[in-house]
Amino acid sequence: MSEGRGALKLLLKNRLTLAGAAVVLALALVALAAPWLAPNPAQALGRPDMGNQFRPPGPGNWLGTDDLGRDLLSRIIYGTRISLHMGTLVILLAMAIGVPLGAIAGYAGGVADEVVMRLTDVFLGFPPLLLALAVASLLGPGLANALVAIAITWWPWYTRLVRAQVLSLRETAFVEAARSLGAGHGRIVFRHLLPNSLSPVIVQASMDVGYAILTAAALSFIGLGAQPPAPEWGLMVATGRKYFMQYWWYATFPGLAVFVTVLAFNLFGDGLRDVLDPRTRRQ
Amino acid sequence: MTVRSGSLFRRPSLRWTAVGLAVLLALSLVACRRPPQQAAPETGTEPARKLIATYAILSDMTEWDPSITFDQTSFAMLNIYEPLVWFNPPGSRETFTPALAERWEVAPDGMSWTFYLRKGVKFHNGEPFTSEAVKLYVDRTMELNQGAAFIWGAVEAVETPDDHTVVFRLAYPAPMDLVVSAGYGTYIPCPESLKRPDAAEWFARGNACGTGPYRLARWTPGEEVVMERFDDYWGGWQPGQFDLAVIKIVPEWSTQRQMLEAGEIDVTRAVPVEEMDALKANPNLVVRVDPGFQNLLALYNTARKPLDDRLVRQALSHALDYETIIREVRRGLAEQSQGPVPRGIWGHDDQLPMATFDLRKASDLLARAGYPGGGFKLTISYETGDEHERKVAELWKAALAQIGVELEIIAQPWGVRWDRQRNPDTAFDVFLFYWWPTYITPHDWLFSMFHSEEDPFFNLGYYKNPEFDALIDEANALTGRDRERAAELFRRAQAILVEDAAAAFVYDQSSVTAHTRTLKGYVDNPAYPNTVFFYQLRRGN
């Protein structure tokens, strides 16, 4: 309890972290309440309104309209859903693959460790965006495929992280004690090792959501992610940039949305690390 | 308790965010980048002030082999090389302008064509132009069988009875006057270049040797092609014509626009329809709209349910809001297509019915086909980055949703979607597709996209109709001898396609050219799309 309160105090003390957390929370609320917040849900989901294209920001269309006359604010609000959805799912999927593999590698050691670690080396050997791009173009365009592609490039980070944690915990006294009391491998890994390895994973995950969103937006930007008429931010930037000279708002606002979201997740994750990491806390 | 694994946490967080965002922003803000100031291209040799014209294009030259070129490299090639005959732009009094051939005739049976060549023509290397050059080139092109080599498909033998006569002996009657005026596969190079043992490599390095008004001076990949005037050109030179013709590769439209407005380039053809009005407002520029020979079609996959049913295809064609597309998407720079062959091409039928936007009718047709209220899903493919195709797809999707048909839109680069479409298992239901001719005959459209094929190449809707095949085969054989009769048969074939709704015929598009006001003499010729003929241009006031 007292530890929790200390963490909260630390969170509150760091204004940037707090701002990040507030924005993340706000984004989640916007995503949930999109149908009520968006002035024009039908347009957000793609219905064109020809004759109304490229209206500048102003009353009626607070962020202007796009090249098919749709309300940009509505589309950006709905885009929050796609981005958060992508960000969290990518990380969950990456963790689902990465965490158990890391635990196995760290706990079993030997051949299993070698195999898993060399595998992560292979994946980490490619620049992440490039690998995601290659996988996504193999799978074909689409949000689901982009999700898989990004997760495939992401899991090795969690594997390495968890393995390192498990390695250092494996020989500690409490694990020794559990083992001498007759606990099986499964119990040791899942009841003792993993729970105690999770806080860096959570920190990593909270920061990675931002990157995942950015990568998803990048894939959509080059046409490998969301397909029209999805209100995906990266896709909107990609389309809008062609009209940038005359209609600045089309690319700018979705771009800002990506910027703010990624920044918020990063600030939040950075702060979370400071809180959960005992060494920085002692300072 | 927790131990930090240093290496992982050193994965720089904010920095990479910043880099990522910078990339995203840079991509979106690329429009703001000012191009580096380019000095006028220097040639070094002559001291006099040279007249220079510059044409900006979006993508670089690829293939300099005159037997193989089949893309934008032709923009340079058509200034450096010449065909036997030019095809004139629509509205001209004559169909053809003699180029390297002065006159020609066809045998009564249509099985041989004789071209009488121009005398006193020199190649850039000083060699005289003779029938040998034509034979060498055509034989080589057929042998390599790449690019547009198929246009020579009817030719059985090229004969050279004397230095200035060429006879094409044919395997079947083909319209050789149209073939020799094609935009690709017709550029006659000097025999010396073709006789080189390393001819292919020599061309590939960016060399050329033709009879055209300009010779290739320099190609800097990714940057520019510089061509200088060929003093011995048979057409002669008038004061005011350009000494240097430059094609600049500028991949971003926004950069092109800035260069045009700053007078760094003279011509561009990449004007997005949305920016036409803004350019028109600039007193230093001329913006012109010309009819084109390119049209947009949506090929229906006639081999797969539910589009194997003509009624469903007709329903889809009635769910396209042609008027809105032309007014809002093309900003008026198009006309709804009347059948597959665009206006301005001989053999076009101005009596063909055109589909109207009528959702009730579409819904009725679906019900008659056994799909009351729709209830099925279709995929539509368009090319990544083509905003016109995308908007057509999005408008179609919204309209179809109202009659219970779900349309899934998929964007892919050309190579990928073409591969997918050619495989019946991975093909999309609807394939958005532009067509423009290699040479000017309705057969080009009708055969390429609708003649039955074993292995689909461009018949990407898997259309198969023996009656149609027979009609266009016969019409093509007649084209060389009796163009009137051929046109009539081609019109009957088009009526079949329209009745059958083999595709949605979306629009015939016009093209936009923006050039500086001081550039005079620009003539658009859609038979050679996007080609600027520098020889016709002058600098004025």
Interface residues (C-beta under 8 A of the other chain):
Chain A: G46 R47 P48 M50 G51 Q53 F54 D67 L68 S137 G140 P141 G142 W157 R160 L161 A164 Q165 S168 L169 N196 S197 S199 P200 Q204 M207 G210 Y211 L214 T215 A217 A218 F221 G223 Q227 P228 P229 G234 V237 T239 G240 R241 K242 Y243 F244 M245 Q246 A251 T252 G255 V258 F259 V262 L263 N266 G269 D270 R273 L276 D277 P278 R279
Chain B: M1 T2 V3 R4 S5 S7 L8 F9 R11 S13 L14 W16 T17 G20 L21 V23 L24 L25 L27 S28 L29 V30 A31 C32 W253 S254 R257 P272 E274 E275 A278 D321 T324 R327 E328 T384 G385 E387 R390 K391 A393 E394 L395 K397 A398 E408 I409 I410 A411 Q412 P413 V416
